[in-house]
């Protein structure tokens, strides 16, 4: 599986899992929200192991930029709050950094 697809799936799983905890603690949702939240967080951790790299730290570092961009999409699509220009600029900077880490020639 392509690293960008793995990262996108991992971001969705992590954000959904964390949002389940947010919904329970901050929005008064049922404690039952924690069950799919924990499953989602476990899926996130498993997905990151599929990134083809020799070092976990590099996989996590590159993932950070993808996570930030995905969080801004979540803000916009799920929470219905449009990111402002500073959110978008920060997301672009983070994606540039993640791309540098992920696609740099190694050798």
N, C-alpha and C positions, 0 to 999 in steps of 0.2 A: 504494500500500500504506500502511496506517495506521502512523504512527510507532511506536506501542507494539508492533506486530507486528514491525516492522523491528528495533527494539531487542531484543526477545526472541530473534529469530533470530540477531542479531549476538552477543548474550551467549552463546548456546549454542555458536556457532562459535568464539568467542574462548576460552571455558572449555575446550572440547574440544581445541582446538589447544594451549593451554598445558598441559593435562593430559597430552597425548601427550609433550611434552618432560619433564614431571615423571615420568611413568612410565618413560621411558628413563633419565633421570639418577638418580632416587631409588628406583625400584622394580626396576631391573635388566631392564627390558623390552628387546626387540630395537631396534636402531637403525632398523629398518623403521617403527617407530611415528612417526618424524619425517615421513614422507611424507604421511600423512593429516593430521598435525598442521600442516604447512606449508600444505596446501590449505585446511584449516579456518581458519587465520589469514588467508589471502588472502581467503576468503569473508567473514570478519568485516570486514575493511577495506572491501571492496566494498559490503557491506550498509550501512555507515554513510554511504556517499555517497548512499544513497536517502532519507535523512531530509530532509523538506522544510523546510529552513531556509537563510537567506542566509549563515550563518556556521558554519564548521566547528567552531570552539571551542564554540559553543552546543550543537551536536549532540553533541560529545564530553562536555561537562559534564552534560547531561541523561542521557546514556548511563551515566555513572558510577554513578548510583543504581540503574539497572536491572541493571547488572553486579553490584553488591553483592548485591542480592536474588537474582539468578540463581545467584550463587556459593553462597549459603546453601542454595538448593534443591539444587544439585549436592552440597554437603556431606551433605545429608540423604538424597537419593535414590541417588546413585551411590556415595558413600563410606560411606554407612550410619552417619553420625554425626549425631545429632539436634542441631540448633542449640539453644543455651540461651537463656534469656530475654534476655540481653544481646545476643546475636546478632540475635534477632528485633527487639528495640527499636531497635538500630542500623539494621537493614534498613528499618524503618518510617520512621525519620528520613530516611534516604537517599532512599527513594521519595517522601517528601513534598517534599524538595528538588528531585528530578528532575521531579516533576509541576509544581512552581512554575516551573522553567525552561522546561519543554516547553509548558505550556498557558497561561502568562501572556499577557494581551492585549498585543500590541505595536502601536505606532503612532506 
